[in-house]
Amino acid sequence: MSGDRIVVVGSLNFDLVVEVERLPSPGETVLGHRHFGNPGGKGANQAVAAARLGGDVAMVGCVGTDESGEQLLAALRADGVATDHVRRRADVATGLAVISVDAAGENAIVVSSGANGTVSPADVARAAGVVDDAAVCLLQLEIPDAPVVAAARRCGGLVVLDPAPARTLPAGLLADVDVLIPNEHELAELAGGKPSREVDTVAAQARQLGFGGTTIVTLGAAGAVVLRDGASTHVGAPKVDVVDTTAAGDAFRGAFADAMTRGADIVEAVRRACAAGAFAATRSGAQAALPTPADISNVLGPGEGRGGGLDC
């Protein structure tokens, strides 16, 4: 067992991506001009993001015994993610995400949970060997609440929660979370306000949560805001030409986890995470867009990524 291992308890989805000129309005049909499939899911994306940067990563989750499940497991293994604790079920299909991406790189996503909806506290208990002693435990909300709560409670390291998709958090969960990383929409859902990328507004909303740990709010082109001990710090993001923002947030969270296992302080970890998200936004797809250490260095460049830009 590595002393700096990252464990991700979360979702694995097969992504079906359709490129469109613009996203449809309710009831409207638009024509796409290209479509492709690739591995995805917030949990799997974050695991690959950390592993591609050199992290020692294990995945806990569930897929079906179908071809999509095989492809997802093969993709994780290709990037060095341990899959011993990804359970396979013959009675349910692997999770599916249908993603529309417009000409500006913005997306709309519909997720069918499939096997992700069957992840349970028993899966977390079976993975106790990696969960209990992990240096960082990355959690998201594309699986049921119960295993998220169980993993947060078990992990003895840094517990990081990505509260997406946004919903009311289980009672008591935040007591076991050290770092909360919502985007501006998820923060507004949790705080009961309107989404904003104004730094002062974001900091005020984060304070309303009454969360005792560190809150990091990702703001796309505006970078990220770090709130800890009542004080806020704004971290800018590098400017890039956006192609597809699908996995930018997952790149951010995976890179943050990796940086924390390497002894970075919070602000430095967020700076590198913004660079990872920026790079991911310049490529199509999810896991195919995730950066290597060289990619992050290239994005940061001589200015160290302290200007404005995309994408966190």
C-alpha beads as a LAMMPS data file, in Angstrom:
LAMMPS data file: protein, C-alpha beads

312 atoms
311 bonds

1 atom types
1 bond types

-500.0 500.0 xlo xhi
-500.0 500.0 ylo yhi
-500.0 500.0 zlo zhi

Masses

1 110.0

Atoms # bond

1 1 1 0.000 0.000 0.000
2 1 1 1.444 3.328 -1.080
3 1 1 1.571 6.089 1.497
4 1 1 0.537 8.654 -1.103
5 1 1 -2.236 6.723 -2.847
6 1 1 -5.331 8.460 -4.189
7 1 1 -8.571 6.477 -4.067
8 1 1 -11.556 7.538 -6.139
9 1 1 -14.982 6.261 -5.104
10 1 1 -17.338 7.179 -7.893
11 1 1 -18.823 6.720 -11.326
12 1 1 -17.693 5.135 -14.573
13 1 1 -19.675 6.038 -17.703
14 1 1 -19.351 5.401 -21.381
15 1 1 -19.689 8.811 -23.069
16 1 1 -21.517 9.322 -26.346
17 1 1 -20.526 12.773 -27.599
18 1 1 -22.383 14.687 -30.321
19 1 1 -20.953 17.917 -31.708
20 1 1 -23.541 20.581 -32.602
21 1 1 -23.449 24.211 -33.690
22 1 1 -25.579 25.169 -30.692
23 1 1 -27.298 23.388 -27.835
24 1 1 -31.023 22.731 -28.402
25 1 1 -33.795 24.504 -26.525
26 1 1 -36.460 22.349 -24.832
27 1 1 -38.496 20.542 -27.482
28 1 1 -36.105 21.496 -30.281
29 1 1 -34.134 19.157 -32.547
30 1 1 -30.732 20.223 -33.854
31 1 1 -28.487 18.330 -36.235
32 1 1 -25.052 17.170 -35.110
33 1 1 -22.103 17.012 -37.463
34 1 1 -19.888 14.490 -35.647
35 1 1 -20.299 11.920 -32.888
36 1 1 -17.967 9.548 -31.083
37 1 1 -17.775 7.401 -27.966
38 1 1 -15.110 7.409 -25.276
39 1 1 -14.521 6.487 -21.616
40 1 1 -15.894 8.905 -19.035
41 1 1 -17.740 9.332 -15.758
42 1 1 -16.711 11.861 -13.126
43 1 1 -15.069 9.255 -10.928
44 1 1 -13.146 7.527 -13.702
45 1 1 -12.126 10.845 -15.269
46 1 1 -10.730 12.118 -11.982
47 1 1 -8.882 8.853 -11.419
48 1 1 -7.273 9.022 -14.860
49 1 1 -6.484 12.722 -14.413
50 1 1 -4.488 11.999 -11.244
51 1 1 -2.847 8.864 -12.632
52 1 1 -1.749 10.541 -15.862
53 1 1 0.120 13.068 -13.733
54 1 1 1.984 10.211 -12.047
55 1 1 -0.300 9.569 -9.091
56 1 1 -0.787 6.151 -7.486
57 1 1 -4.545 5.759 -7.983
58 1 1 -7.172 3.120 -7.194
59 1 1 -10.780 3.189 -8.409
60 1 1 -13.826 1.942 -6.494
61 1 1 -17.076 1.641 -8.433
62 1 1 -19.222 -0.595 -10.590
63 1 1 -19.708 -1.410 -14.289
64 1 1 -21.722 -3.959 -16.230
65 1 1 -20.335 -7.036 -17.955
66 1 1 -21.065 -5.424 -21.330
67 1 1 -18.593 -4.131 -23.900
68 1 1 -18.753 -0.603 -22.496
69 1 1 -17.659 -1.893 -19.092
70 1 1 -14.717 -3.694 -20.690
71 1 1 -13.675 -0.518 -22.475
72 1 1 -13.868 1.564 -19.302
73 1 1 -11.742 -0.894 -17.320
74 1 1 -9.201 -1.152 -20.137
75 1 1 -8.912 2.639 -20.287
76 1 1 -8.302 2.897 -16.544
77 1 1 -5.648 0.183 -16.627
78 1 1 -3.929 1.792 -19.606
79 1 1 -3.308 4.858 -17.453
80 1 1 -2.162 2.801 -14.479
81 1 1 -5.309 3.052 -12.354
82 1 1 -5.849 -0.023 -10.139
83 1 1 -9.257 -1.563 -10.912
84 1 1 -9.332 -4.436 -8.384
85 1 1 -12.258 -2.774 -6.605
86 1 1 -14.416 -2.006 -9.639
87 1 1 -17.208 -4.576 -9.353
88 1 1 -18.824 -6.039 -12.467
89 1 1 -22.543 -6.861 -12.616
90 1 1 -24.263 -8.993 -15.234
91 1 1 -27.741 -7.722 -14.326
92 1 1 -27.292 -4.035 -15.149
93 1 1 -25.747 -1.993 -17.965
94 1 1 -22.683 0.189 -17.600
95 1 1 -23.474 3.869 -16.986
96 1 1 -24.000 6.045 -20.047
97 1 1 -23.579 9.790 -20.607
98 1 1 -24.981 11.525 -23.694
99 1 1 -23.089 14.781 -24.228
100 1 1 -23.843 17.592 -26.670
101 1 1 -20.961 20.001 -27.308
102 1 1 -21.568 23.285 -29.137
103 1 1 -19.248 25.342 -31.331
104 1 1 -18.074 27.391 -28.322
105 1 1 -17.097 24.258 -26.378
106 1 1 -20.002 24.436 -23.927
107 1 1 -21.861 21.230 -23.190
108 1 1 -25.128 19.723 -21.997
109 1 1 -25.009 16.261 -20.417
110 1 1 -27.606 13.605 -19.653
111 1 1 -26.437 10.673 -17.524
112 1 1 -28.107 7.266 -17.207
113 1 1 -26.621 5.830 -14.023
114 1 1 -26.798 2.135 -14.874
115 1 1 -24.301 0.194 -12.764
116 1 1 -23.249 3.375 -10.961
117 1 1 -26.603 3.357 -9.208
118 1 1 -25.768 0.015 -7.587
119 1 1 -22.562 1.115 -5.825
120 1 1 -23.093 0.480 -2.104
121 1 1 -21.369 0.798 1.280
122 1 1 -20.495 -2.891 0.881
123 1 1 -18.330 -1.975 -2.113
124 1 1 -16.542 0.579 0.039
125 1 1 -16.085 -1.978 2.825
126 1 1 -14.618 -4.487 0.360
127 1 1 -12.130 -1.803 -0.670
128 1 1 -11.154 -0.997 2.926
129 1 1 -7.526 -1.786 2.182
130 1 1 -7.249 1.177 -0.176
131 1 1 -9.902 3.504 1.261
132 1 1 -8.865 3.501 4.916
133 1 1 -5.214 4.357 4.310
134 1 1 -5.522 6.606 1.249
135 1 1 -3.695 9.911 1.333
136 1 1 -6.562 11.491 -0.638
137 1 1 -10.092 10.189 -1.198
138 1 1 -11.920 11.794 -4.134
139 1 1 -15.726 11.627 -4.046
140 1 1 -18.521 12.803 -6.369
141 1 1 -22.307 12.446 -6.480
142 1 1 -22.877 10.300 -9.606
143 1 1 -23.309 7.314 -7.275
144 1 1 -25.817 6.906 -4.399
145 1 1 -25.331 8.868 -1.181
146 1 1 -24.687 5.879 1.082
147 1 1 -21.309 4.800 -0.373
148 1 1 -20.175 8.435 -0.519
149 1 1 -20.928 8.826 3.191
150 1 1 -19.260 5.490 3.973
151 1 1 -16.080 6.382 2.084
152 1 1 -15.815 9.825 3.666
153 1 1 -16.198 8.291 7.102
154 1 1 -13.610 5.535 6.499
155 1 1 -10.829 7.489 4.847
156 1 1 -8.052 8.559 7.188
157 1 1 -6.512 10.959 4.673
158 1 1 -7.714 14.114 2.959
159 1 1 -11.364 13.731 1.908
160 1 1 -12.247 15.801 -1.178
161 1 1 -15.876 16.115 -2.308
162 1 1 -16.988 17.255 -5.751
163 1 1 -20.718 17.928 -5.079
164 1 1 -21.818 17.151 -8.627
165 1 1 -24.404 16.655 -9.909
166 1 1 -25.730 19.262 -7.491
167 1 1 -28.246 18.028 -4.941
168 1 1 -28.947 18.300 -1.230
169 1 1 -26.039 16.721 0.619
170 1 1 -26.658 13.841 3.025
171 1 1 -26.888 14.905 6.654
172 1 1 -23.514 14.748 8.370
173 1 1 -21.462 14.226 5.187
174 1 1 -19.597 17.524 5.381
175 1 1 -18.397 16.686 8.893
176 1 1 -16.157 14.049 7.288
177 1 1 -15.064 16.197 4.325
178 1 1 -11.861 18.260 4.377
179 1 1 -12.061 19.991 0.984
180 1 1 -15.266 20.870 -0.889
181 1 1 -14.866 21.700 -4.605
182 1 1 -18.097 22.908 -6.257
183 1 1 -18.338 25.018 -9.384
184 1 1 -20.336 28.251 -9.247
185 1 1 -23.614 26.503 -10.126
186 1 1 -23.195 23.795 -7.484
187 1 1 -22.214 26.419 -4.905
188 1 1 -25.370 28.408 -5.673
189 1 1 -27.441 25.238 -5.271
190 1 1 -25.862 24.521 -1.886
191 1 1 -25.992 28.123 -0.650
192 1 1 -29.421 28.976 -2.039
193 1 1 -28.289 31.863 -4.255
194 1 1 -27.730 32.655 -7.914
195 1 1 -24.630 31.435 -9.778
196 1 1 -21.924 34.079 -10.059
197 1 1 -18.309 34.349 -11.155
198 1 1 -17.724 37.533 -9.168
199 1 1 -15.036 36.698 -6.625
200 1 1 -16.605 38.603 -3.712
201 1 1 -20.033 37.093 -4.354
202 1 1 -18.593 33.597 -4.584
203 1 1 -16.660 34.047 -1.335
204 1 1 -19.801 35.303 0.428
205 1 1 -21.829 32.322 -0.813
206 1 1 -19.109 29.909 0.295
207 1 1 -19.127 31.428 3.784
208 1 1 -22.898 30.903 3.964
209 1 1 -22.334 27.149 3.829
210 1 1 -20.822 27.212 7.303
211 1 1 -18.401 24.506 6.199
212 1 1 -15.456 24.090 8.558
213 1 1 -12.959 22.854 5.969
214 1 1 -11.528 24.406 2.813
215 1 1 -13.891 25.376 -0.005
216 1 1 -12.540 25.745 -3.543
217 1 1 -14.998 27.137 -6.075
218 1 1 -14.122 26.629 -9.735
219 1 1 -15.190 29.489 -12.002
220 1 1 -14.291 28.533 -15.548
221 1 1 -12.648 31.500 -17.260
222 1 1 -12.363 33.327 -13.929
223 1 1 -10.170 30.660 -12.311
224 1 1 -11.004 29.556 -8.776
225 1 1 -11.627 30.981 -5.329
226 1 1 -10.111 29.323 -2.252
227 1 1 -11.848 29.951 1.066
228 1 1 -10.132 28.749 4.242
229 1 1 -10.203 30.042 7.794
230 1 1 -12.605 32.762 6.643
231 1 1 -10.124 34.290 4.173
232 1 1 -10.509 34.051 0.396
233 1 1 -7.816 33.814 -2.294
234 1 1 -8.462 34.151 -6.006
235 1 1 -6.344 31.984 -8.310
236 1 1 -6.398 32.862 -12.001
237 1 1 -6.368 30.333 -14.822
238 1 1 -4.313 30.306 -18.041
239 1 1 -5.881 31.592 -21.222
240 1 1 -6.565 28.902 -23.802
241 1 1 -8.597 28.398 -26.967
242 1 1 -11.581 26.354 -25.815
243 1 1 -12.641 23.301 -27.813
244 1 1 -14.643 21.222 -25.299
245 1 1 -15.099 21.817 -21.567
246 1 1 -16.464 18.317 -20.848
247 1 1 -13.664 17.045 -18.584
248 1 1 -12.109 20.335 -17.484
249 1 1 -13.595 20.110 -13.995
250 1 1 -12.488 16.503 -13.586
251 1 1 -8.973 17.432 -14.730
252 1 1 -8.984 20.146 -12.053
253 1 1 -9.970 17.783 -9.259
254 1 1 -7.620 14.991 -10.271
255 1 1 -4.692 17.386 -10.576
256 1 1 -5.549 18.941 -7.211
257 1 1 -5.489 15.523 -5.543
258 1 1 -2.182 14.645 -7.180
259 1 1 -0.584 17.944 -6.121
260 1 1 -1.721 17.468 -2.525
261 1 1 -0.055 14.042 -2.330
262 1 1 3.181 15.717 -3.455
263 1 1 3.214 18.194 -0.593
264 1 1 1.864 21.267 -2.394
265 1 1 0.036 23.873 -0.346
266 1 1 -3.602 24.525 -1.197
267 1 1 -3.033 27.565 -3.419
268 1 1 -0.226 25.910 -5.387
269 1 1 -2.363 22.803 -5.826
270 1 1 -5.225 24.961 -7.127
271 1 1 -2.888 26.802 -9.504
272 1 1 -1.784 23.500 -11.046
273 1 1 -5.355 22.261 -11.085
274 1 1 -6.455 25.333 -13.059
275 1 1 -3.709 24.616 -15.584
276 1 1 -4.906 21.009 -15.885
277 1 1 -8.474 22.170 -16.473
278 1 1 -7.281 24.703 -19.034
279 1 1 -5.444 22.059 -21.023
280 1 1 -8.416 19.679 -20.939
281 1 1 -10.635 22.397 -22.423
282 1 1 -8.402 22.556 -25.504
283 1 1 -9.131 18.935 -26.482
284 1 1 -12.267 16.987 -27.414
285 1 1 -13.656 14.239 -25.222
286 1 1 -13.157 13.354 -21.581
287 1 1 -10.230 11.105 -20.694
288 1 1 -8.561 11.720 -24.046
289 1 1 -8.307 15.397 -23.088
290 1 1 -6.617 14.936 -19.708
291 1 1 -3.070 16.343 -19.417
292 1 1 0.369 14.955 -18.667
293 1 1 2.862 16.850 -16.445
294 1 1 4.462 18.285 -19.592
295 1 1 1.096 19.574 -20.769
296 1 1 0.569 21.408 -17.480
297 1 1 4.027 22.953 -17.645
298 1 1 3.356 24.136 -21.184
299 1 1 0.037 25.686 -20.200
300 1 1 1.498 27.468 -17.182
301 1 1 4.420 28.855 -19.159
302 1 1 6.713 31.657 -17.919
303 1 1 3.804 33.619 -16.401
304 1 1 2.945 30.736 -14.033
305 1 1 -0.727 30.885 -15.036
306 1 1 -1.672 33.852 -12.867
307 1 1 -3.660 35.675 -15.539
308 1 1 -7.286 35.189 -16.483
309 1 1 -8.559 32.506 -18.823
310 1 1 -10.123 29.076 -19.157
311 1 1 -10.806 26.676 -17.625
312 1 1 -11.405 25.323 -14.152

Bonds

1 1 1 2
2 1 2 3
3 1 3 4
4 1 4 5
5 1 5 6
6 1 6 7
7 1 7 8
8 1 8 9
9 1 9 10
10 1 10 11
11 1 11 12
12 1 12 13
13 1 13 14
14 1 14 15
15 1 15 16
16 1 16 17
17 1 17 18
18 1 18 19
19 1 19 20
20 1 20 21
21 1 21 22
22 1 22 23
23 1 23 24
24 1 24 25
25 1 25 26
26 1 26 27
27 1 27 28
28 1 28 29
29 1 29 30
30 1 30 31
31 1 31 32
32 1 32 33
33 1 33 34
34 1 34 35
35 1 35 36
36 1 36 37
37 1 37 38
38 1 38 39
39 1 39 40
40 1 40 41
41 1 41 42
42 1 42 43
43 1 43 44
44 1 44 45
45 1 45 46
46 1 46 47
47 1 47 48
48 1 48 49
49 1 49 50
50 1 50 51
51 1 51 52
52 1 52 53
53 1 53 54
54 1 54 55
55 1 55 56
56 1 56 57
57 1 57 58
58 1 58 59
59 1 59 60
60 1 60 61
61 1 61 62
62 1 62 63
63 1 63 64
64 1 64 65
65 1 65 66
66 1 66 67
67 1 67 68
68 1 68 69
69 1 69 70
70 1 70 71
71 1 71 72
72 1 72 73
73 1 73 74
74 1 74 75
75 1 75 76
76 1 76 77
77 1 77 78
78 1 78 79
79 1 79 80
80 1 80 81
81 1 81 82
82 1 82 83
83 1 83 84
84 1 84 85
85 1 85 86
86 1 86 87
87 1 87 88
88 1 88 89
89 1 89 90
90 1 90 91
91 1 91 92
92 1 92 93
93 1 93 94
94 1 94 95
95 1 95 96
96 1 96 97
97 1 97 98
98 1 98 99
99 1 99 100
100 1 100 101
101 1 101 102
102 1 102 103
103 1 103 104
104 1 104 105
105 1 105 106
106 1 106 107
107 1 107 108
108 1 108 109
109 1 109 110
110 1 110 111
111 1 111 112
112 1 112 113
113 1 113 114
114 1 114 115
115 1 115 116
116 1 116 117
117 1 117 118
118 1 118 119
119 1 119 120
120 1 120 121
121 1 121 122
122 1 122 123
123 1 123 124
124 1 124 125
125 1 125 126
126 1 126 127
127 1 127 128
128 1 128 129
129 1 129 130
130 1 130 131
131 1 131 132
132 1 132 133
133 1 133 134
134 1 134 135
135 1 135 136
136 1 136 137
137 1 137 138
138 1 138 139
139 1 139 140
140 1 140 141
141 1 141 142
142 1 142 143
143 1 143 144
144 1 144 145
145 1 145 146
146 1 146 147
147 1 147 148
148 1 148 149
149 1 149 150
150 1 150 151
151 1 151 152
152 1 152 153
153 1 153 154
154 1 154 155
155 1 155 156
156 1 156 157
157 1 157 158
158 1 158 159
159 1 159 160
160 1 160 161
161 1 161 162
162 1 162 163
163 1 163 164
164 1 164 165
165 1 165 166
166 1 166 167
167 1 167 168
168 1 168 169
169 1 169 170
170 1 170 171
171 1 171 172
172 1 172 173
173 1 173 174
174 1 174 175
175 1 175 176
176 1 176 177
177 1 177 178
178 1 178 179
179 1 179 180
180 1 180 181
181 1 181 182
182 1 182 183
183 1 183 184
184 1 184 185
185 1 185 186
186 1 186 187
187 1 187 188
188 1 188 189
189 1 189 190
190 1 190 191
191 1 191 192
192 1 192 193
193 1 193 194
194 1 194 195
195 1 195 196
196 1 196 197
197 1 197 198
198 1 198 199
199 1 199 200
200 1 200 201
201 1 201 202
202 1 202 203
203 1 203 204
204 1 204 205
205 1 205 206
206 1 206 207
207 1 207 208
208 1 208 209
209 1 209 210
210 1 210 211
211 1 211 212
212 1 212 213
213 1 213 214
214 1 214 215
215 1 215 216
216 1 216 217
217 1 217 218
218 1 218 219
219 1 219 220
220 1 220 221
221 1 221 222
222 1 222 223
223 1 223 224
224 1 224 225
225 1 225 226
226 1 226 227
227 1 227 228
228 1 228 229
229 1 229 230
230 1 230 231
231 1 231 232
232 1 232 233
233 1 233 234
234 1 234 235
235 1 235 236
236 1 236 237
237 1 237 238
238 1 238 239
239 1 239 240
240 1 240 241
241 1 241 242
242 1 242 243
243 1 243 244
244 1 244 245
245 1 245 246
246 1 246 247
247 1 247 248
248 1 248 249
249 1 249 250
250 1 250 251
251 1 251 252
252 1 252 253
253 1 253 254
254 1 254 255
255 1 255 256
256 1 256 257
257 1 257 258
258 1 258 259
259 1 259 260
260 1 260 261
261 1 261 262
262 1 262 263
263 1 263 264
264 1 264 265
265 1 265 266
266 1 266 267
267 1 267 268
268 1 268 269
269 1 269 270
270 1 270 271
271 1 271 272
272 1 272 273
273 1 273 274
274 1 274 275
275 1 275 276
276 1 276 277
277 1 277 278
278 1 278 279
279 1 279 280
280 1 280 281
281 1 281 282
282 1 282 283
283 1 283 284
284 1 284 285
285 1 285 286
286 1 286 287
287 1 287 288
288 1 288 289
289 1 289 290
290 1 290 291
291 1 291 292
292 1 292 293
293 1 293 294
294 1 294 295
295 1 295 296
296 1 296 297
297 1 297 298
298 1 298 299
299 1 299 300
300 1 300 301
301 1 301 302
302 1 302 303
303 1 303 304
304 1 304 305
305 1 305 306
306 1 306 307
307 1 307 308
308 1 308 309
309 1 309 310
310 1 310 311
311 1 311 312
